[in-house]
Amino acid sequence: MHGRVKVRTTEEQEEAKKKERAAKVQMYRQLSSKIYEKRVSGEYDDEALKLTEKALTPNPEISTLWNYRREIFIEKMKSLDADAVKVALGSELHFLENCLRVNPKCYGVWHHRCWVMENSPSPDWIMEKKLCDQFLKYDERNFHCWDYRRYVAAKANVPADEEFMFTSEKITDNFSNYSAWHYRSKLLPRLHPGDKQEVSEAALAKEYELVQNAFFTDPSDQSSWLYHRWLLGRETCPLTINAVVITRTPAPSLTVTFNRSVGLSDFAHVSTRIGDAPLAEPLWSTSVGKPANDKPASMWVCPLDNLSTDKSVQIELTCDPQCITFTLETESQDAFWLSTAYEICQSYNTVATSTILESELSSCEQLLELEPQNKWCILTTMLLRQSLDPVKHHEDIIKHCSALIAVDPYRRGYYSDLLSKQITESALRNLYGNPTRELDLSNKGLTKLHHAELMVHVTMLNLSNNQLTSVHGVHHLKCLEELMLDHNLIREVQTGIASLLKLRVLSLKNNQISDLSTLEGAGLQALHISGNPVTQLGTFRDHVRQYLPKLTQLT
């Protein structure tokens, strides 16, 4: 056995590594402690620079040390001339380059490099651009470097078309380059601005061709699909009113629902008349009763303390180009106005023309035949159908949602919510097309309540036999008198239910509710709660009647 080299066992190797790591940790702690002591005592000298350099070289992630180095340089530069500052910061750039070789995706290093360049007497932006070229050649998807490149290009006044060409080269090398696609989206509007849209149609046509090549080449890569979504664009719809409700009891008020969230300042475009006089100094608040501020909301409520209790009243609202007029009759306690079915629930408006949408849909359908299990192709096809005609393509959209749940089960919650949204929008179009105050969404497999603000006039809502875990947004239903939520997965009663002043009947049978305290103060007359854990509590009836003094029926 003599003369043979002893081979260490796995246990011995692990123990040796453990001791080595412990020694490094001890040394690093001592070094860090010394650095922090110097910073606390306000020492901004060369020794502090050397200590921080020693600590940052193997591990450049510590932001505090970069902050300390900046403090040191700021103090030292007070006594240096321009040439000396240039030398000192040039040396710092060299140190930073070494740190980037250790970790080219370190936020602290790139941020500190920006600071050095900003404070350099004569920064060489062309060299910085070349540095970016080198790092992006090593890793073309390093988004830290892409961010720095955009900063450098702006400082160096690099022509936008030159940068656009650079993104083309990187995308050609590798379609899966999120940063290159993103940079392209910033450059395109500058290079090819359109008359009525952000980018000219001619430039868009070329981009559609490029992005189609990308997702036909690698349909599973999401970067090109996301860029395609950006190309289609989203339209900012003109402000319009979707629904208006005026009510005499129990609290006289006017409720207005818009097609998008608006701030209080947007009410400058809305004029309101109640009877013969304009609404003087209206005190608008959000639907949850919060005081008016400029935080956007899609529904706003205004109290009408002087509303007649027994006379016919005409209501007029103007939101150019809309002019809405309807009447609260003498014998009625409330009245409402609804937009047409075609003006609501346009959830995926685009600035693309229908011709482009049809062309893109045709391309996606071709790819879908080749890749029937590709989630991005299914999702994009669904959204294009939704943009073109959600009524005509309703059944196909439902099928696409179901297919997405099957091929991408990890995101089934998201797709189930999309499915719930499509089903709800279809029901709302029918509701607005044939005005009624009862809405039945039972047995639809809903996982989320969408567009509650468009149900502001509804008096009876049936959401039984779904998969709802909550009814977030239910506080929008200001006219609701009866709410059925039987056979769902609700664990907690929404606090907003208690704020529904007209609600008289609430059915929550066979859910998972163990607490009813959030109903305190509600004006309920009937509560159906059987089949919930809360009913197993011996004193639950006493507590319920304490919370709900007007209750006459409890089952």
N, C-alpha and C positions, 0 to 999 in steps of 0.2 A: 504493500500500500504506500510505501515511501516514494516520494517524487511526484505523486499525483496532486493536482490542484483540487482543493476542496471546493465543491460546488455548493453554493448556499441553497438552502431549501426555500420554498415559497414563504414560509413563516419568517425565516431570517431576513429575507428581502423586504418583506412588509415592515418588519420591526426597524430595519435600517432606514427605510423611507420615512417612517413615522418619526424617528429621532431627527432626521434631516429637516423634516417639515417643522418640527417643534423648535429647532435651532433657528430656522429662518423667521418663524413667527416671533420668537423672543427678540431677535435682532431688529425686526421691523417695528415691534412695539417700542423698543428703546429709541429707535430713530424717530418714530412719530412723536413720542413723548418730548424729545428734545426740540423738534420742530414747533410743536404747539407751545412749548414754554417760551421760545424765542418770539413767536407771534404775539403771545399775550404780553410780553415785556416790551413790544414795539421795536424789535430789532430787525432792521431791513438792510442787512449787509450781505457781502459775498458768501459768507459761511452759510447763511440761510438759503441762498440760491443753490449752493452745492448740496446741502442736505436734502432740499426738496427734489433736486435733480436725481439724487441717489434713490429717493423713495419712489419717484414717478417712473423711472426708467423701466423697472420690471412690471410696474402696475400703474398705468396712467389714468385709471378710473376715478381717482380721488379728487373730487371737485374742489374741496377745501384747500388742497395744496396748490391747485392752479390759481385760486383766488389769492392765496398768499404770495405767489410769484408775481401776480399783477401788482399787488400792493408794493412789493419790493422794487419792481421796475418803476412804478410811479414815483416813489421816493427818490430813487437813484437818478432818474432823468431830470430832476429839478436842478442838479448840479452838473449836468453834462451838456456839451454843445451838440449840434446837429450831427456832426461826423461820428462822435462817440456814441450817440444814441443809435445811429444806423448800424454801427459795429455790434453793439450790445443786442439789438433786436435781430440782427442777421444771425448771430450765434444762437439766439432763441429759436429762430425758424429751423436751423439745422437740428437742434435738439428735438423739436416737435416732429420733424421728419423721421427721426429715429424712433420716437414714440409711436408714430403711425405704422411703422414697420412691425412693432410689437402688437399693436391693436389698431387696425385701420378703420374700425367702426366705433371709436371712442368719442362720445359727445364732447367731453371735456377738452380733448386735444384740438378738435376742429374749431370749437368755440374760442379757445385761447389763440389759435392761429388767426382768426378774424380780428381779435383784439390787437395782436402784434402788428398785423398789416395796417389796421386803422391808425396806429400810433407811430408807424414808421415814417421818417421824413421823406423818403422817396421809395414807396412800395413798388415792387416789380410785378405787376399783375400778369404780364405775359408769362413769366416764369411760373406763377401760381397756376395758370391755365395748363401749362405743360405738366406740372405736378399732378393735376387732376387727370389729365390724359393717361399718365402712367398708372395711377391707382385704379382708374376705370378699365384699363387694359388688363390689370391683374384681377379685378372683380367688377364686371360691368353693372352689377346690381347693388353696389354699395351706396345706399341712399344718403348716407352722411356725406360722401364725396360729391354726389349729385347736388345736394343742397349747397355745399361750398362752391361748386362750379357755377351755379346760378348767381351766387353772390359775387364771385370773381368776374363772371361775364358782364354783369351790370357795372362793376367798377372799371373794367377795362374797355367798356363800350364795344364789346364784341357784337358784330352785326347779328340780328336775329336770324337771318337766313343761314348764316354760318353755323349757328347753334342748332337750327332746325335740321340741317344736313347731318350734323354730328349725331342727333337722335336717330336719324334714319339709318346711319351706319350701325349704331348699336342695336337697333331693333332687327336689322338684317342679320347681324351676328347671332342674336338670340331674341326671339319674339317675347320670351318670358322676362321682360324688363319693365317692371312697374314704374321705376323712376324715369326711364326714357319716355314712356307713354305719357306720364304726368307732365314732364317738361314740355312735351309736344303740345299738350293742351293749353299751356301757358303761352307758347310762341305762336300758335296758329291764329288766334284772334288779332295779334299784332301784325302778322304778315299778310293776312287775307281777311280784313274786316268786311262784314256783309252790310247791306243797306238796312234790312229789316231784322237781321239776326246776327249773332256774334261772329259767325264765320261765313264767308261767301259760299254759294252753292257749288261753284267750280272746284274750290279747294276741298269741300266736304266730299265731293264725288271721288276724288283721288284718295282721301282718307278712308272712305268706305271700302274701296278696292284693296287698300293695304291691310286694313284690319280683317277683312274677309280672308285674305291670304293667310293671315296669322291664325285665325281660329279654324280654318280648314286644315292647316298644317298640324296644329296641336290643339284640338278642341277642348282638352281638359285643362289648359292653362287659363286662369281667370283674368290675367292682366289685359289681354286683348278684348275680352268681353266687357270689362269695366270701361275701357276706353271707348268701345262701341256705344255703351250706354251714355257716355258723355257726349259723343257725337250727335246722338239723337236729341239730346238737350232736354231741358225742362222749361216750359213756358210759365211766365208770371202772369196769371190770369188777371184781367181787369176786376177791380173790386165790385162784387155784386151781392145782393141780399138773397138768401135762400129761403128764409122763413121769418114771419113776424107773428107774434101772439100778443094780444092785449087781454087782460083779465081784470074783473072787478073784485073778486073774492078769492081767497081770504085776504090777500094783500094786493091792492090795485097796482098793476105794473105793466110795463111794455118790454117785451123781450125780442131782440133782433139777432138773427143768426146769419153770419156772412159765409161766403164761399171759401174764405181762408182767414187765418188769424190776423187780426188788426190791432193796432194800438189806439189809445184814446185820441191821439193826434189825427188819425184817419177820419174821425167823426166830423172833421171840417168839411168833408165831402158829402155828409149826410144831413139833410134837413128834415125835421119832423113837425107835423101839425096834428094836434088833437082838437077836433071840432073846428072852430073858426080861428083859433090862435096858434101861433108856433109854440113849441114846447120850450118854455123859458128856463134857462140854466138847468138843463137835465143833469141829474146826479147819476151818471152811469157807473155801474160796477160789473165785475165779472159774474159768471153764473154761480160761482161758489160764494158770492156775497162779499168778496174782498173789495176795499175802496178802490176807486178808479185811479189807475196810474197808466204809464205808457207800456206796460208789459202786454204783449200781444195775446189776444184770445179770440176765438171764433164766435163766442156768444156774449152779448152784453145785455144787462137788465137795468131798467130805469123805473124807480117808484113813481106812481101817479097819485099823489095824496089828494088831489082835487078832482079826481075822476068821478063823474056823475054816477050815482048808484041806480038810477031809474030812467035815464034818458038815452035815446039813440045818439051814438057818437061816431063821427067819421074820422078815420085815421089816414094820414097821407105821409108817405116817406119818399124822399127823393135821393137817389144815389146814382148820379148821372152815368149811363143814360136811362136808368130805371126810374119810373115814377109809379109808386105803389099806392093804390087807394082801396080801402075796404071799410066796412061798417060794423060797429058793435051795436047790435039791435037792442031795443028797449028791454025785451024779455030775456036776453042772453047774458050769461055771466062771463063769457069770454068769446073771442073771435080770432080767426087766424087767416093769414095769407101765405100761400106756398108758391115757390117758383115752379116752372114746368119741369117735368121729369128729365128732359134732355139737358138741363143746365146743372144738375147736381151730380155728385160723385164722379167727376172727371178726375180720377186719382192719378192718372199718368199722362198728363198733357205734355206734348212735345212741340218744339218749334219746327220739326221736320215736316215737310209736306206729305200728303197722303200718298203721292207717287213714290217718294223715297221709302216710306213705311211699307208700302206694298212690295217694293223691290227687296227690302231687307227681310221682310217676312218670307218671301219666296226663297231667298238664299238660306235662311234658317231652316225652312221646311226641307230643303234638299239635304242639308247637313243632318237634320234629324232622322231622315231615312237611313243615312249611313251610320249615325251614332244615336240610336233610339234611347240609350241609357245615359246620355250626357246631360248633366243637370243644368249646365250653363246654357246649352242650346234650348232645352225645354223652358227654362226661366225666361230667356230673351224672347222666344216665340210667344210665350204667354203674355208678356208685357207689350209686345208689338200688337197682338190681337186686341189687347185692352185699349191701346191707344187708337186703333183704327175704328173699332165699333164694339164696345163691351156688350151691347145687347145682342147683336148678330152673332158674336163669337162666345156667348155665355157658356154654352155646353162644352166647347173646346177648352175654355179657360179653366173650367171645373176639372176636366180631365187632366190638364197640365198640372194643376195643383196636386191632384191625387198621385200623378206620376212622380212628382218631385218628392213627395213624402216616401214613396217606395224606393227611389234610387238614392236618396240622401237622408237616411233615417236619423242621423245625428242632428239634423236641423229640422226635424219634423214639426217642432213647435212653431218655428217661423213660417213654414209652408202652411201649417194648419191655420195660423192667423190670417195668411193671405187668402186661403179658401173661405174662411169666415167673412172676410171683408167683401169678397166677390159675391157671396150669397146674400149678405146684408144689403149691398148696393143694388142688387137686382130686386130685392123686396122693396127697397125704398123707392126705386123708379116706379114700381107698380103703385106704391102708396101715394106718390106725388102725382102720378098720372090719373089716378082715380081717388081723389081726396076722401079719406076716411080717417077715423080717429082710433082705429083698432089695428094693431100690428101683431101678427102671429109668426114668430120665428122659432117655434118649438120643433123638436126632432130634426134639426138641421146639422147637428154635429159641430156647432159653434164652439170655438175655444176662447173667443174674445168678443166683447161688445164693441162694435165699430160705429162711428157716425151717430152717437147718441144725440149730438146737438141738432141733427136733422129730424129727430123725433120729438121736438119740443112741443108739438101740438097733440101728441098721442095721449089718449086717456087710458087705454088698456094695452099692456105689452105682455106677451106670453113668450118666455124664454125657457120653458120647461124641456126636460129630456135633451139637454146638450152636454157639453163638457166644460162649462164655464167654471173657472176657479174664483172669479170676481166679476163684478159688474161696474168696473171703473168707468166713470163718465155718466153714471145714472142721474147725477144731480142736475143734468141738463134738462131732464124731462119735467118741466115745470107744471104741465097740465095732467100728469099721470095720477090716475085714481086707483088703478088695479095693476099689480105687478106679480106675475107668476114665474117662479124660479125653481120649481120642483125638479127633483132628479138631476142635479148637477154635482159639481165637485167643490162647492163653496165652503170655505172654512171660516170665513169672517164676513160679517155683514158690513157693507160699505157705510161709512159715516154719512155719505151724501144722501142716503135714503131718508134719514131723519129730517133733511132740509126740504123734502118734497111736501109742501103744505097741503096739497090736495089728495095725497095718497091715503086711501081708506082701507084697502085690502092688500095684504102681502102674504104670498104663499111661498114657503121655503122648505117644503116637505122633502125628506130623503136627501139631505146634503150632509156636510161634515161640521156643522156649526156647534161650537161649545160655549159661546158667549153672545149675549144679546144686548149688552150694555150700550152699544153704539146706536141702538134704536131709541134711546132715552129722549123724550120730548116730541117724538113723532105723533101725529094725530090719527094713528091707526084705529080702526074699529074692529077689524078682523085680522088675526094672525094665525097662519097654519104652519106649524113647526114640527110636526110629528116626523119620526125617523131621523132625528138629529141627536148627537151626544148630549146636548144641553137638556133634553127632556129627561135624562137619567138622573139629574140632580133633584133631590127631593123637594127643594124649595123654589124650583125654577118658576112655578106659576105665580108665587107671591112676588118674586123679583120682577117678572114680566109685567104684572099689573102695577107695580110700583113705577116702572119705567114708562108704561103706557096707560095713563089714567082713563083715557077715552075708550079703551078696549072693551068690546061687548062679546066677542067671540074668540076663543083660544082653543085650537085643536092641534 
